[in-house]
């Protein structure tokens, strides 16, 4: 089975895990650590990282001013950490995140969760 980041800790405890990443795209090394904690069934590490990810999601939605956007709008924010020139724009009828949203989110990660940034 493949689980997203928030369900992965629990799913990895009941069977062979697969991690479908989106939020953890901001730091691939840390994503591997999260996945390996699931493979090893390291409950303490899984739950610690899961708590961080719940807080990161809150920061993301706070930065986006709680707008309901399609997943791709957020995926573009995550990719922007690796490619500063990557466009946030989506084609109509979809709404994009703004540069200000990205900057607010990046600032929150730098301040609260630098370990989830590239090279963090």
C-alpha positions in Angstrom: 0.0 0.0 0.0 1.0 3.6 -0.5 0.3 6.2 2.1 0.7 10.0 2.1 2.9 11.5 4.8 0.2 11.9 7.5 -1.0 8.3 7.3 2.3 6.6 6.6 3.4 6.1 10.2 0.3 4.1 10.9 0.2 2.2 7.6 3.9 1.2 7.9 3.1 -0.5 11.2 0.6 -2.9 9.7 2.3 -3.9 6.5 5.0 -3.3 3.9 5.0 0.5 3.5 5.0 2.7 0.4 5.3 6.4 0.8 3.6 8.7 -1.7 5.5 11.9 -1.1 4.4 15.5 -1.7 5.0 17.6 1.4 8.4 15.9 2.1 9.6 16.9 -1.4 11.3 19.8 0.3 14.1 17.5 1.6 14.6 14.2 -0.1 17.2 13.0 2.5 14.7 13.6 5.3 12.0 11.9 3.2 14.2 8.8 3.1 14.7 9.0 6.8 11.0 9.1 7.3 10.5 6.1 4.9 13.2 4.1 6.6 11.7 4.7 10.0 8.5 3.1 8.6 10.4 0.2 7.2 12.2 -0.3 10.6 8.9 0.3 12.4 10.6 2.9 14.6 7.5 4.2 16.2 9.2 7.0 18.2 10.9 8.5 15.1 7.8 8.0 13.0 5.6 9.9 15.4 8.1 12.6 16.0 8.4 13.2 12.3 4.7 12.9 11.8 4.1 15.6 14.4 6.6 17.9 12.6 4.7 17.2 9.3 1.3 18.1 10.8 2.8 21.4 12.0 4.4 22.0 8.6 1.0 21.5 6.9 -0.5 24.1 9.3 2.3 26.5 8.2 1.6 25.8 4.6 -2.1 26.5 4.9 -1.5 29.5 7.0 0.9 30.9 4.4 -1.7 30.2 1.7 -4.3 32.0 3.8 -6.3 28.7 4.0 -7.4 28.9 0.4 -8.5 25.6 -1.0 -6.3 24.8 -4.0 -5.6 21.7 -6.1 -2.7 19.6 -5.0 -0.6 20.7 -7.9 -0.6 24.3 -6.6 1.1 23.0 -3.5 3.4 20.6 -5.3 4.8 23.6 -7.2 5.6 25.3 -3.9 7.6 22.2 -2.8 9.5 22.0 -6.1 10.4 25.7 -5.8 12.8 24.9 -3.0 15.0 23.0 -5.5 14.5 25.3 -8.5 14.0 28.9 -7.5 12.9 29.7 -11.0 10.1 27.1 -11.1 6.8 28.8 -11.8 4.0 28.7 -9.3 1.5 29.6 -12.0 -1.3 27.2 -13.0 -3.4 27.6 -16.1 -7.1 28.6 -15.8 -9.4 27.7 -14.3 -7.0 26.7 -11.5 -5.8 29.2 -8.9 -2.1 29.3 -8.1 -0.1 30.1 -4.9 1.5 33.5 -5.0 5.1 34.5 -4.6 4.1 35.9 -1.2 2.6 32.6 -0.2 5.9 30.8 -1.1 7.9 33.3 0.8 5.7 33.1 3.9 5.9 29.3 3.9 9.7 29.2 3.2 10.2 31.7 6.1 8.2 29.5 8.4 10.2 26.4 7.5 13.5 28.3 7.9 12.4 29.4 11.4 10.6 26.4 12.7 11.7 23.3 10.6 15.0 23.9 8.9 15.6 20.2 9.0 12.9 19.8 6.3 14.6 22.3 3.9 17.0 21.1 1.2 20.3 20.4 2.9 18.6 20.9 6.3 
